[in-house]
Amino acid sequence: MSKKTTARAAANARAQVSLTSSTARIEQVRTTLCQAARLITQGETWMLPYLKRLKAELDRLEDDQDLLLQAQEIANAAPRRAA
């Protein structure tokens, strides 16, 4: 295996790990968001600022995950273009 191929495989593995941790973090924020929403519907309106921050965090995480997926697609397509 050439150095270039090895480096590409290592980069792909790092991207996969990053994508996995990103997905786990998104699920964690979604769960917390649902809990906050339940509390708010039960009258705990003091949670509204937290709900707003959780929604913003979820949007940011989802945007980052989309970029990671795009980067992975570009990286996977690169060897085919070079050939």
N, CA, C and O atoms as a Maestro MAE file, in Angstrom:
{
 s_m_m2io_version
 :::
 2.0.0
}

f_m_ct {
 s_m_title
 :::
 protein
 m_atom[332] {
  # First column is atom index #
  i_m_mmod_type
  r_m_x_coord
  r_m_y_coord
  r_m_z_coord
  i_m_residue_number
  s_m_chain_name
  s_m_pdb_residue_name
  s_m_pdb_atom_name
  i_m_atomic_number
  :::
  1 25 0.848 -1.161 0.000 1 A "MET " " N  " 7
  2 3 0.000 0.000 0.000 1 A "MET " " CA " 6
  3 2 0.907 1.242 0.000 1 A "MET " " C  " 6
  4 15 1.827 1.352 0.811 1 A "MET " " O  " 8
  5 25 0.636 2.153 -0.903 2 A "SER " " N  " 7
  6 3 1.463 3.352 -1.009 2 A "SER " " CA " 6
  7 2 1.180 4.304 0.147 2 A "SER " " C  " 6
  8 15 0.173 4.185 0.844 2 A "SER " " O  " 8
  9 25 2.091 5.246 0.328 3 A "LYS " " N  " 7
  10 3 1.914 6.239 1.399 3 A "LYS " " CA " 6
  11 2 0.658 7.065 1.169 3 A "LYS " " C  " 6
  12 15 -0.051 7.406 2.116 3 A "LYS " " O  " 8
  13 25 0.382 7.388 -0.100 4 A "LYS " " N  " 7
  14 3 -0.790 8.192 -0.431 4 A "LYS " " CA " 6
  15 2 -2.081 7.439 -0.087 4 A "LYS " " C  " 6
  16 15 -3.014 8.018 0.469 4 A "LYS " " O  " 8
  17 25 -2.123 6.171 -0.415 5 A "THR " " N  " 7
  18 3 -3.290 5.349 -0.122 5 A "THR " " CA " 6
  19 2 -3.473 5.187 1.385 5 A "THR " " C  " 6
  20 15 -4.594 5.241 1.891 5 A "THR " " O  " 8
  21 25 -2.366 4.988 2.095 6 A "THR " " N  " 7
  22 3 -2.419 4.848 3.551 6 A "THR " " CA " 6
  23 2 -2.926 6.131 4.194 6 A "THR " " C  " 6
  24 15 -3.751 6.084 5.107 6 A "THR " " O  " 8
  25 25 -2.440 7.269 3.729 7 A "ALA " " N  " 7
  26 3 -2.873 8.558 4.277 7 A "ALA " " CA " 6
  27 2 -4.353 8.782 4.009 7 A "ALA " " C  " 6
  28 15 -5.076 9.274 4.876 7 A "ALA " " O  " 8
  29 25 -4.802 8.424 2.819 8 A "ARG " " N  " 7
  30 3 -6.213 8.591 2.467 8 A "ARG " " CA " 6
  31 2 -7.089 7.701 3.344 8 A "ARG " " C  " 6
  32 15 -8.154 8.128 3.791 8 A "ARG " " O  " 8
  33 25 -6.653 6.472 3.592 9 A "ALA " " N  " 7
  34 3 -7.414 5.549 4.434 9 A "ALA " " CA " 6
  35 2 -7.479 6.063 5.871 9 A "ALA " " C  " 6
  36 15 -8.518 5.961 6.524 9 A "ALA " " O  " 8
  37 25 -6.371 6.612 6.361 10 A "ALA " " N  " 7
  38 3 -6.349 7.151 7.727 10 A "ALA " " CA " 6
  39 2 -7.280 8.359 7.841 10 A "ALA " " C  " 6
  40 15 -7.989 8.504 8.837 10 A "ALA " " O  " 8
  41 25 -7.279 9.216 6.838 11 A "ALA " " N  " 7
  42 3 -8.159 10.392 6.851 11 A "ALA " " CA " 6
  43 2 -9.620 9.966 6.819 11 A "ALA " " C  " 6
  44 15 -10.460 10.552 7.501 11 A "ALA " " O  " 8
  45 25 -9.917 8.948 6.029 12 A "ASN " " N  " 7
  46 3 -11.285 8.438 5.947 12 A "ASN " " CA " 6
  47 2 -11.725 7.863 7.298 12 A "ASN " " C  " 6
  48 15 -12.870 8.056 7.707 12 A "ASN " " O  " 8
  49 25 -10.832 7.165 7.986 13 A "ALA " " N  " 7
  50 3 -11.144 6.593 9.302 13 A "ALA " " CA " 6
  51 2 -11.401 7.705 10.317 13 A "ALA " " C  " 6
  52 15 -12.324 7.607 11.126 13 A "ALA " " O  " 8
  53 25 -10.579 8.771 10.277 14 A "ARG " " N  " 7
  54 3 -10.791 9.897 11.193 14 A "ARG " " CA " 6
  55 2 -12.126 10.569 10.918 14 A "ARG " " C  " 6
  56 15 -12.830 10.945 11.855 14 A "ARG " " O  " 8
  57 25 -12.482 10.725 9.664 15 A "ALA " " N  " 7
  58 3 -13.768 11.344 9.309 15 A "ALA " " CA " 6
  59 2 -14.922 10.484 9.818 15 A "ALA " " C  " 6
  60 15 -15.931 11.010 10.286 15 A "ALA " " O  " 8
  61 25 -14.776 9.162 9.726 16 A "GLN " " N  " 7
  62 3 -15.833 8.265 10.199 16 A "GLN " " CA " 6
  63 2 -16.000 8.372 11.701 16 A "GLN " " C  " 6
  64 15 -17.128 8.370 12.194 16 A "GLN " " O  " 8
  65 25 -14.891 8.467 12.450 17 A "VAL " " N  " 7
  66 3 -14.957 8.612 13.902 17 A "VAL " " CA " 6
  67 2 -15.620 9.931 14.251 17 A "VAL " " C  " 6
  68 15 -16.457 9.989 15.153 17 A "VAL " " O  " 8
  69 25 -15.253 10.990 13.545 18 A "SER " " N  " 7
  70 3 -15.835 12.300 13.793 18 A "SER " " CA " 6
  71 2 -17.336 12.280 13.508 18 A "SER " " C  " 6
  72 15 -18.118 12.868 14.255 18 A "SER " " O  " 8
  73 25 -17.733 11.618 12.450 19 A "LEU " " N  " 7
  74 3 -19.142 11.519 12.085 19 A "LEU " " CA " 6
  75 2 -19.918 10.740 13.148 19 A "LEU " " C  " 6
  76 15 -21.042 11.104 13.492 19 A "LEU " " O  " 8
  77 25 -19.322 9.681 13.661 20 A "THR " " N  " 7
  78 3 -19.970 8.873 14.696 20 A "THR " " CA " 6
  79 2 -20.159 9.687 15.971 20 A "THR " " C  " 6
  80 15 -21.230 9.648 16.577 20 A "THR " " O  " 8
  81 25 -19.134 10.420 16.382 21 A "SER " " N  " 7
  82 3 -19.262 11.222 17.601 21 A "SER " " CA " 6
  83 2 -20.253 12.364 17.389 21 A "SER " " C  " 6
  84 15 -20.960 12.755 18.318 21 A "SER " " O  " 8
  85 25 -20.306 12.897 16.176 22 A "SER " " N  " 7
  86 3 -21.258 13.954 15.850 22 A "SER " " CA " 6
  87 2 -22.688 13.434 15.970 22 A "SER " " C  " 6
  88 15 -23.553 14.110 16.528 22 A "SER " " O  " 8
  89 25 -22.932 12.250 15.454 23 A "THR " " N  " 7
  90 3 -24.262 11.644 15.529 23 A "THR " " CA " 6
  91 2 -24.663 11.400 16.982 23 A "THR " " C  " 6
  92 15 -25.810 11.639 17.360 23 A "THR " " O  " 8
  93 25 -23.728 10.929 17.790 24 A "ALA " " N  " 7
  94 3 -24.020 10.681 19.207 24 A "ALA " " CA " 6
  95 2 -24.354 11.982 19.921 24 A "ALA " " C  " 6
  96 15 -25.273 12.018 20.740 24 A "ALA " " O  " 8
  97 25 -23.627 13.042 19.625 25 A "ARG " " N  " 7
  98 3 -23.883 14.340 20.260 25 A "ARG " " CA " 6
  99 2 -25.249 14.892 19.838 25 A "ARG " " C  " 6
  100 15 -25.973 15.462 20.654 25 A "ARG " " O  " 8
  101 25 -25.588 14.721 18.570 26 A "ILE " " N  " 7
  102 3 -26.899 15.174 18.087 26 A "ILE " " CA " 6
  103 2 -28.018 14.450 18.834 26 A "ILE " " C  " 6
  104 15 -28.991 15.079 19.247 26 A "ILE " " O  " 8
  105 25 -27.891 13.153 19.007 27 A "GLU " " N  " 7
  106 3 -28.909 12.389 19.727 27 A "GLU " " CA " 6
  107 2 -29.012 12.839 21.182 27 A "GLU " " C  " 6
  108 15 -30.107 12.901 21.742 27 A "GLU " " O  " 8
  109 25 -27.878 13.150 21.785 28 A "GLN " " N  " 7
  110 3 -27.871 13.620 23.164 28 A "GLN " " CA " 6
  111 2 -28.614 14.954 23.282 28 A "GLN " " C  " 6
  112 15 -29.415 15.142 24.197 28 A "GLN " " O  " 8
  113 25 -28.349 15.868 22.366 29 A "VAL " " N  " 7
  114 3 -29.006 17.177 22.393 29 A "VAL " " CA " 6
  115 2 -30.500 17.024 22.107 29 A "VAL " " C  " 6
  116 15 -31.321 17.695 22.732 29 A "VAL " " O  " 8
  117 25 -30.858 16.145 21.169 30 A "ARG " " N  " 7
  118 3 -32.280 15.917 20.882 30 A "ARG " " CA " 6
  119 2 -33.026 15.396 22.107 30 A "ARG " " C  " 6
  120 15 -34.140 15.832 22.397 30 A "ARG " " O  " 8
  121 25 -32.411 14.470 22.815 31 A "THR " " N  " 7
  122 3 -33.025 13.914 24.025 31 A "THR " " CA " 6
  123 2 -33.234 15.003 25.070 31 A "THR " " C  " 6
  124 15 -34.298 15.090 25.682 31 A "THR " " O  " 8
  125 25 -32.214 15.830 25.271 32 A "THR " " N  " 7
  126 3 -32.311 16.916 26.237 32 A "THR " " CA " 6
  127 2 -33.359 17.934 25.806 32 A "THR " " C  " 6
  128 15 -34.100 18.466 26.632 32 A "THR " " O  " 8
  129 25 -33.411 18.197 24.504 33 A "LEU " " N  " 7
  130 3 -34.409 19.123 23.966 33 A "LEU " " CA " 6
  131 2 -35.829 18.622 24.249 33 A "LEU " " C  " 6
  132 15 -36.700 19.402 24.634 33 A "LEU " " O  " 8
  133 25 -36.054 17.349 24.061 34 A "CYS " " N  " 7
  134 3 -37.374 16.759 24.333 34 A "CYS " " CA " 6
  135 2 -37.721 16.854 25.818 34 A "CYS " " C  " 6
  136 15 -38.864 17.146 26.169 34 A "CYS " " O  " 8
  137 25 -36.753 16.611 26.679 35 A "GLN " " N  " 7
  138 3 -36.997 16.717 28.116 35 A "GLN " " CA " 6
  139 2 -37.347 18.150 28.502 35 A "GLN " " C  " 6
  140 15 -38.258 18.380 29.298 35 A "GLN " " O  " 8
  141 25 -36.627 19.102 27.942 36 A "ALA " " N  " 7
  142 3 -36.903 20.516 28.230 36 A "ALA " " CA " 6
  143 2 -38.297 20.890 27.731 36 A "ALA " " C  " 6
  144 15 -39.033 21.601 28.416 36 A "ALA " " O  " 8
  145 25 -38.657 20.419 26.552 37 A "ALA " " N  " 7
  146 3 -39.983 20.724 25.997 37 A "ALA " " CA " 6
  147 2 -41.082 20.147 26.888 37 A "ALA " " C  " 6
  148 15 -42.108 20.791 27.109 37 A "ALA " " O  " 8
  149 25 -40.869 18.946 27.393 38 A "ARG " " N  " 7
  150 3 -41.855 18.350 28.293 38 A "ARG " " CA " 6
  151 2 -42.028 19.182 29.560 38 A "ARG " " C  " 6
  152 15 -43.149 19.416 30.013 38 A "ARG " " O  " 8
  153 25 -40.913 19.621 30.122 39 A "LEU " " N  " 7
  154 3 -40.982 20.447 31.332 39 A "LEU " " CA " 6
  155 2 -41.711 21.761 31.064 39 A "LEU " " C  " 6
  156 15 -42.502 22.217 31.890 39 A "LEU " " O  " 8
  157 25 -41.445 22.363 29.916 40 A "ILE " " N  " 7
  158 3 -42.098 23.627 29.563 40 A "ILE " " CA " 6
  159 2 -43.601 23.428 29.441 40 A "ILE " " C  " 6
  160 15 -44.377 24.255 29.918 40 A "ILE " " O  " 8
  161 25 -44.019 22.334 28.805 41 A "THR " " N  " 7
  162 3 -45.465 22.086 28.665 41 A "THR " " CA " 6
  163 2 -46.125 21.773 29.997 41 A "THR " " C  " 6
  164 15 -47.347 21.845 30.120 41 A "THR " " O  " 8
  165 25 -45.316 21.425 30.998 42 A "GLN " " N  " 7
  166 3 -45.847 21.168 32.341 42 A "GLN " " CA " 6
  167 2 -45.807 22.427 33.205 42 A "GLN " " C  " 6
  168 15 -46.065 22.375 34.407 42 A "GLN " " O  " 8
  169 25 -45.476 23.571 32.570 43 A "GLY " " N  " 7
  170 3 -45.515 24.829 33.297 43 A "GLY " " CA " 6
  171 2 -44.175 25.386 33.737 43 A "GLY " " C  " 6
  172 15 -44.120 26.448 34.357 43 A "GLY " " O  " 8
  173 25 -43.107 24.696 33.429 44 A "GLU " " N  " 7
  174 3 -41.773 25.151 33.824 44 A "GLU " " CA " 6
  175 2 -41.229 26.121 32.775 44 A "GLU " " C  " 6
  176 15 -40.293 25.800 32.043 44 A "GLU " " O  " 8
  177 25 -41.824 27.302 32.715 45 A "THR " " N  " 7
  178 3 -41.463 28.267 31.665 45 A "THR " " CA " 6
  179 2 -40.058 28.835 31.828 45 A "THR " " C  " 6
  180 15 -39.527 29.431 30.890 45 A "THR " " O  " 8
  181 25 -39.448 28.664 32.987 46 A "TRP " " N  " 7
  182 3 -38.078 29.114 33.187 46 A "TRP " " CA " 6
  183 2 -37.105 28.365 32.276 46 A "TRP " " C  " 6
  184 15 -35.958 28.782 32.116 46 A "TRP " " O  " 8
  185 25 -37.561 27.258 31.679 47 A "MET " " N  " 7
  186 3 -36.725 26.452 30.786 47 A "MET " " CA " 6
  187 2 -36.667 27.026 29.366 47 A "MET " " C  " 6
  188 15 -35.871 26.555 28.553 47 A "MET " " O  " 8
  189 25 -37.488 28.027 29.053 48 A "LEU " " N  " 7
  190 3 -37.533 28.563 27.687 48 A "LEU " " CA " 6
  191 2 -36.164 29.013 27.154 48 A "LEU " " C  " 6
  192 15 -35.838 28.691 26.011 48 A "LEU " " O  " 8
  193 25 -35.350 29.742 27.930 49 A "PRO " " N  " 7
  194 3 -34.033 30.123 27.397 49 A "PRO " " CA " 6
  195 2 -33.145 28.914 27.090 49 A "PRO " " C  " 6
  196 15 -32.363 28.932 26.139 49 A "PRO " " O  " 8
  197 25 -33.275 27.868 27.904 50 A "TYR " " N  " 7
  198 3 -32.497 26.649 27.663 50 A "TYR " " CA " 6
  199 2 -32.962 25.951 26.386 50 A "TYR " " C  " 6
  200 15 -32.155 25.428 25.618 50 A "TYR " " O  " 8
  201 25 -34.273 25.953 26.176 51 A "LEU " " N  " 7
  202 3 -34.820 25.357 24.957 51 A "LEU " " CA " 6
  203 2 -34.286 26.087 23.730 51 A "LEU " " C  " 6
  204 15 -33.918 25.463 22.735 51 A "LEU " " O  " 8
  205 25 -34.248 27.400 23.812 52 A "LYS " " N  " 7
  206 3 -33.733 28.204 22.698 52 A "LYS " " CA " 6
  207 2 -32.264 27.864 22.414 52 A "LYS " " C  " 6
  208 15 -31.865 27.714 21.259 52 A "LYS " " O  " 8
  209 25 -31.474 27.745 23.476 53 A "ARG " " N  " 7
  210 3 -30.055 27.408 23.287 53 A "ARG " " CA " 6
  211 2 -29.874 25.993 22.757 53 A "ARG " " C  " 6
  212 15 -28.997 25.747 21.929 53 A "ARG " " O  " 8
  213 25 -30.694 25.066 23.227 54 A "LEU " " N  " 7
  214 3 -30.604 23.687 22.747 54 A "LEU " " CA " 6
  215 2 -30.960 23.599 21.264 54 A "LEU " " C  " 6
  216 15 -30.318 22.864 20.514 54 A "LEU " " O  " 8
  217 25 -31.979 24.345 20.841 55 A "LYS " " N  " 7
  218 3 -32.357 24.350 19.424 55 A "LYS " " CA " 6
  219 2 -31.219 24.914 18.565 55 A "LYS " " C  " 6
  220 15 -30.927 24.388 17.491 55 A "LYS " " O  " 8
  221 25 -30.585 25.976 19.041 56 A "ALA " " N  " 7
  222 3 -29.464 26.565 18.311 56 A "ALA " " CA " 6
  223 2 -28.291 25.581 18.229 56 A "ALA " " C  " 6
  224 15 -27.644 25.458 17.189 56 A "ALA " " O  " 8
  225 25 -28.031 24.890 19.326 57 A "GLU " " N  " 7
  226 3 -26.950 23.895 19.347 57 A "GLU " " CA " 6
  227 2 -27.258 22.742 18.397 57 A "GLU " " C  " 6
  228 15 -26.371 22.265 17.690 57 A "GLU " " O  " 8
  229 25 -28.496 22.300 18.379 58 A "LEU " " N  " 7
  230 3 -28.885 21.218 17.478 58 A "LEU " " CA " 6
  231 2 -28.719 21.640 16.022 58 A "LEU " " C  " 6
  232 15 -28.214 20.870 15.205 58 A "LEU " " O  " 8
  233 25 -29.137 22.845 15.698 59 A "ASP " " N  " 7
  234 3 -28.961 23.346 14.329 59 A "ASP " " CA " 6
  235 2 -27.486 23.385 13.946 59 A "ASP " " C  " 6
  236 15 -27.117 22.994 12.839 59 A "ASP " " O  " 8
  237 25 -26.643 23.858 14.863 60 A "ARG " " N  " 7
  238 3 -25.207 23.936 14.586 60 A "ARG " " CA " 6
  239 2 -24.612 22.546 14.378 60 A "ARG " " C  " 6
  240 15 -23.838 22.327 13.446 60 A "ARG " " O  " 8
  241 25 -24.976 21.616 15.248 61 A "LEU " " N  " 7
  242 3 -24.461 20.248 15.131 61 A "LEU " " CA " 6
  243 2 -24.902 19.582 13.826 61 A "LEU " " C  " 6
  244 15 -24.117 18.883 13.185 61 A "LEU " " O  " 8
  245 25 -26.153 19.799 13.439 62 A "GLU " " N  " 7
  246 3 -26.647 19.214 12.195 62 A "GLU " " CA " 6
  247 2 -25.935 19.823 10.985 62 A "GLU " " C  " 6
  248 15 -25.637 19.115 10.023 62 A "GLU " " O  " 8
  249 25 -25.661 21.127 11.024 63 A "ASP " " N  " 7
  250 3 -24.909 21.765 9.941 63 A "ASP " " CA " 6
  251 2 -23.493 21.190 9.855 63 A "ASP " " C  " 6
  252 15 -22.991 20.909 8.767 63 A "ASP " " O  " 8
  253 25 -22.856 21.020 11.024 64 A "ASP " " N  " 7
  254 3 -21.514 20.441 11.046 64 A "ASP " " CA " 6
  255 2 -21.519 19.015 10.502 64 A "ASP " " C  " 6
  256 15 -20.606 18.617 9.778 64 A "ASP " " O  " 8
  257 25 -22.544 18.254 10.853 65 A "GLN " " N  " 7
  258 3 -22.627 16.883 10.378 65 A "GLN " " CA " 6
  259 2 -22.815 16.852 8.858 65 A "GLN " " C  " 6
  260 15 -22.233 16.002 8.184 65 A "GLN " " O  " 8
  261 25 -23.611 17.757 8.319 66 A "ASP " " N  " 7
  262 3 -23.783 17.842 6.871 66 A "ASP " " CA " 6
  263 2 -22.443 18.126 6.188 66 A "ASP " " C  " 6
  264 15 -22.126 17.541 5.152 66 A "ASP " " O  " 8
  265 25 -21.667 19.028 6.780 67 A "LEU " " N  " 7
  266 3 -20.355 19.334 6.207 67 A "LEU " " CA " 6
  267 2 -19.417 18.132 6.275 67 A "LEU " " C  " 6
  268 15 -18.656 17.878 5.341 67 A "LEU " " O  " 8
  269 25 -19.474 17.395 7.378 68 A "LEU " " N  " 7
  270 3 -18.659 16.188 7.490 68 A "LEU " " CA " 6
  271 2 -19.036 15.168 6.422 68 A "LEU " " C  " 6
  272 15 -18.164 14.543 5.819 68 A "LEU " " O  " 8
  273 25 -20.324 15.003 6.192 69 A "LEU " " N  " 7
  274 3 -20.778 14.069 5.158 69 A "LEU " " CA " 6
  275 2 -20.323 14.519 3.770 69 A "LEU " " C  " 6
  276 15 -19.899 13.700 2.954 69 A "LEU " " O  " 8
  277 25 -20.415 15.818 3.508 70 A "GLN " " N  " 7
  278 3 -19.960 16.342 2.219 70 A "GLN " " CA " 6
  279 2 -18.464 16.131 2.050 70 A "GLN " " C  " 6
  280 15 -18.005 15.759 0.971 70 A "GLN " " O  " 8
  281 25 -17.702 16.367 3.112 71 A "ALA " " N  " 7
  282 3 -16.249 16.168 3.047 71 A "ALA " " CA " 6
  283 2 -15.917 14.709 2.783 71 A "ALA " " C  " 6
  284 15 -15.001 14.400 2.022 71 A "ALA " " O  " 8
  285 25 -16.660 13.823 3.412 72 A "GLN " " N  " 7
  286 3 -16.428 12.397 3.209 72 A "GLN " " CA " 6
  287 2 -16.749 11.994 1.765 72 A "GLN " " C  " 6
  288 15 -16.021 11.205 1.162 72 A "GLN " " O  " 8
  289 25 -17.828 12.531 1.221 73 A "GLU " " N  " 7
  290 3 -18.181 12.231 -0.166 73 A "GLU " " CA " 6
  291 2 -17.111 12.746 -1.125 73 A "GLU " " C  " 6
  292 15 -16.747 12.064 -2.083 73 A "GLU " " O  " 8
  293 25 -16.614 13.942 -0.866 74 A "ILE " " N  " 7
  294 3 -15.574 14.519 -1.716 74 A "ILE " " CA " 6
  295 2 -14.301 13.680 -1.624 74 A "ILE " " C  " 6
  296 15 -13.662 13.388 -2.636 74 A "ILE " " O  " 8
  297 25 -13.946 13.300 -0.411 75 A "ALA " " N  " 7
  298 3 -12.739 12.492 -0.217 75 A "ALA " " CA " 6
  299 2 -12.863 11.137 -0.899 75 A "ALA " " C  " 6
  300 15 -11.893 10.642 -1.474 75 A "ALA " " O  " 8
  301 25 -14.023 10.544 -0.842 76 A "ASN " " N  " 7
  302 3 -14.229 9.233 -1.463 76 A "ASN " " CA " 6
  303 2 -14.253 9.334 -2.985 76 A "ASN " " C  " 6
  304 15 -13.878 8.387 -3.677 76 A "ASN " " O  " 8
  305 25 -14.689 10.472 -3.505 77 A "ALA " " N  " 7
  306 3 -14.744 10.657 -4.958 77 A "ALA " " CA " 6
  307 2 -13.381 11.028 -5.540 77 A "ALA " " C  " 6
  308 15 -13.137 10.806 -6.726 77 A "ALA " " O  " 8
  309 25 -12.497 11.586 -4.728 78 A "ALA " " N  " 7
  310 3 -11.192 12.052 -5.202 78 A "ALA " " CA " 6
  311 2 -10.358 10.956 -5.876 78 A "ALA " " C  " 6
  312 15 -9.790 11.215 -6.937 78 A "ALA " " O  " 8
  313 25 -10.257 9.759 -5.319 79 A "PRO " " N  " 7
  314 3 -9.438 8.728 -5.989 79 A "PRO " " CA " 6
  315 2 -9.988 8.352 -7.368 79 A "PRO " " C  " 6
  316 15 -9.216 8.039 -8.275 79 A "PRO " " O  " 8
  317 25 -11.309 8.380 -7.533 80 A "ARG " " N  " 7
  318 3 -11.884 8.028 -8.822 80 A "ARG " " CA " 6
  319 2 -11.575 9.090 -9.865 80 A "ARG " " C  " 6
  320 15 -11.342 8.777 -11.033 80 A "ARG " " O  " 8
  321 25 -11.573 10.354 -9.434 81 A "ARG " " N  " 7
  322 3 -11.270 11.437 -10.384 81 A "ARG " " CA " 6
  323 2 -9.805 11.375 -10.833 81 A "ARG " " C  " 6
  324 15 -9.484 11.663 -11.987 81 A "ARG " " O  " 8
  325 25 -8.934 10.999 -9.911 82 A "ALA " " N  " 7
  326 3 -7.505 10.948 -10.237 82 A "ALA " " CA " 6
  327 2 -7.175 9.819 -11.187 82 A "ALA " " C  " 6
  328 15 -6.192 9.891 -11.924 82 A "ALA " " O  " 8
  329 25 -7.987 8.779 -11.178 83 A "ALA " " N  " 7
  330 3 -7.702 7.607 -11.994 83 A "ALA " " CA " 6
  331 2 -7.980 7.811 -13.457 83 A "ALA " " C  " 6
  332 15 -7.781 6.897 -14.257 83 A "ALA " " O  " 8
  :::
 }
 m_bond[331] {
  # First column is bond index #
  i_m_from
  i_m_to
  i_m_order
  :::
  1 1 2 1
  2 2 3 1
  3 3 4 2
  4 3 5 1
  5 5 6 1
  6 6 7 1
  7 7 8 2
  8 7 9 1
  9 9 10 1
  10 10 11 1
  11 11 12 2
  12 11 13 1
  13 13 14 1
  14 14 15 1
  15 15 16 2
  16 15 17 1
  17 17 18 1
  18 18 19 1
  19 19 20 2
  20 19 21 1
  21 21 22 1
  22 22 23 1
  23 23 24 2
  24 23 25 1
  25 25 26 1
  26 26 27 1
  27 27 28 2
  28 27 29 1
  29 29 30 1
  30 30 31 1
  31 31 32 2
  32 31 33 1
  33 33 34 1
  34 34 35 1
  35 35 36 2
  36 35 37 1
  37 37 38 1
  38 38 39 1
  39 39 40 2
  40 39 41 1
  41 41 42 1
  42 42 43 1
  43 43 44 2
  44 43 45 1
  45 45 46 1
  46 46 47 1
  47 47 48 2
  48 47 49 1
  49 49 50 1
  50 50 51 1
  51 51 52 2
  52 51 53 1
  53 53 54 1
  54 54 55 1
  55 55 56 2
  56 55 57 1
  57 57 58 1
  58 58 59 1
  59 59 60 2
  60 59 61 1
  61 61 62 1
  62 62 63 1
  63 63 64 2
  64 63 65 1
  65 65 66 1
  66 66 67 1
  67 67 68 2
  68 67 69 1
  69 69 70 1
  70 70 71 1
  71 71 72 2
  72 71 73 1
  73 73 74 1
  74 74 75 1
  75 75 76 2
  76 75 77 1
  77 77 78 1
  78 78 79 1
  79 79 80 2
  80 79 81 1
  81 81 82 1
  82 82 83 1
  83 83 84 2
  84 83 85 1
  85 85 86 1
  86 86 87 1
  87 87 88 2
  88 87 89 1
  89 89 90 1
  90 90 91 1
  91 91 92 2
  92 91 93 1
  93 93 94 1
  94 94 95 1
  95 95 96 2
  96 95 97 1
  97 97 98 1
  98 98 99 1
  99 99 100 2
  100 99 101 1
  101 101 102 1
  102 102 103 1
  103 103 104 2
  104 103 105 1
  105 105 106 1
  106 106 107 1
  107 107 108 2
  108 107 109 1
  109 109 110 1
  110 110 111 1
  111 111 112 2
  112 111 113 1
  113 113 114 1
  114 114 115 1
  115 115 116 2
  116 115 117 1
  117 117 118 1
  118 118 119 1
  119 119 120 2
  120 119 121 1
  121 121 122 1
  122 122 123 1
  123 123 124 2
  124 123 125 1
  125 125 126 1
  126 126 127 1
  127 127 128 2
  128 127 129 1
  129 129 130 1
  130 130 131 1
  131 131 132 2
  132 131 133 1
  133 133 134 1
  134 134 135 1
  135 135 136 2
  136 135 137 1
  137 137 138 1
  138 138 139 1
  139 139 140 2
  140 139 141 1
  141 141 142 1
  142 142 143 1
  143 143 144 2
  144 143 145 1
  145 145 146 1
  146 146 147 1
  147 147 148 2
  148 147 149 1
  149 149 150 1
  150 150 151 1
  151 151 152 2
  152 151 153 1
  153 153 154 1
  154 154 155 1
  155 155 156 2
  156 155 157 1
  157 157 158 1
  158 158 159 1
  159 159 160 2
  160 159 161 1
  161 161 162 1
  162 162 163 1
  163 163 164 2
  164 163 165 1
  165 165 166 1
  166 166 167 1
  167 167 168 2
  168 167 169 1
  169 169 170 1
  170 170 171 1
  171 171 172 2
  172 171 173 1
  173 173 174 1
  174 174 175 1
  175 175 176 2
  176 175 177 1
  177 177 178 1
  178 178 179 1
  179 179 180 2
  180 179 181 1
  181 181 182 1
  182 182 183 1
  183 183 184 2
  184 183 185 1
  185 185 186 1
  186 186 187 1
  187 187 188 2
  188 187 189 1
  189 189 190 1
  190 190 191 1
  191 191 192 2
  192 191 193 1
  193 193 194 1
  194 194 195 1
  195 195 196 2
  196 195 197 1
  197 197 198 1
  198 198 199 1
  199 199 200 2
  200 199 201 1
  201 201 202 1
  202 202 203 1
  203 203 204 2
  204 203 205 1
  205 205 206 1
  206 206 207 1
  207 207 208 2
  208 207 209 1
  209 209 210 1
  210 210 211 1
  211 211 212 2
  212 211 213 1
  213 213 214 1
  214 214 215 1
  215 215 216 2
  216 215 217 1
  217 217 218 1
  218 218 219 1
  219 219 220 2
  220 219 221 1
  221 221 222 1
  222 222 223 1
  223 223 224 2
  224 223 225 1
  225 225 226 1
  226 226 227 1
  227 227 228 2
  228 227 229 1
  229 229 230 1
  230 230 231 1
  231 231 232 2
  232 231 233 1
  233 233 234 1
  234 234 235 1
  235 235 236 2
  236 235 237 1
  237 237 238 1
  238 238 239 1
  239 239 240 2
  240 239 241 1
  241 241 242 1
  242 242 243 1
  243 243 244 2
  244 243 245 1
  245 245 246 1
  246 246 247 1
  247 247 248 2
  248 247 249 1
  249 249 250 1
  250 250 251 1
  251 251 252 2
  252 251 253 1
  253 253 254 1
  254 254 255 1
  255 255 256 2
  256 255 257 1
  257 257 258 1
  258 258 259 1
  259 259 260 2
  260 259 261 1
  261 261 262 1
  262 262 263 1
  263 263 264 2
  264 263 265 1
  265 265 266 1
  266 266 267 1
  267 267 268 2
  268 267 269 1
  269 269 270 1
  270 270 271 1
  271 271 272 2
  272 271 273 1
  273 273 274 1
  274 274 275 1
  275 275 276 2
  276 275 277 1
  277 277 278 1
  278 278 279 1
  279 279 280 2
  280 279 281 1
  281 281 282 1
  282 282 283 1
  283 283 284 2
  284 283 285 1
  285 285 286 1
  286 286 287 1
  287 287 288 2
  288 287 289 1
  289 289 290 1
  290 290 291 1
  291 291 292 2
  292 291 293 1
  293 293 294 1
  294 294 295 1
  295 295 296 2
  296 295 297 1
  297 297 298 1
  298 298 299 1
  299 299 300 2
  300 299 301 1
  301 301 302 1
  302 302 303 1
  303 303 304 2
  304 303 305 1
  305 305 306 1
  306 306 307 1
  307 307 308 2
  308 307 309 1
  309 309 310 1
  310 310 311 1
  311 311 312 2
  312 311 313 1
  313 313 314 1
  314 314 315 1
  315 315 316 2
  316 315 317 1
  317 317 318 1
  318 318 319 1
  319 319 320 2
  320 319 321 1
  321 321 322 1
  322 322 323 1
  323 323 324 2
  324 323 325 1
  325 325 326 1
  326 326 327 1
  327 327 328 2
  328 327 329 1
  329 329 330 1
  330 330 331 1
  331 331 332 2
  :::
 }
}
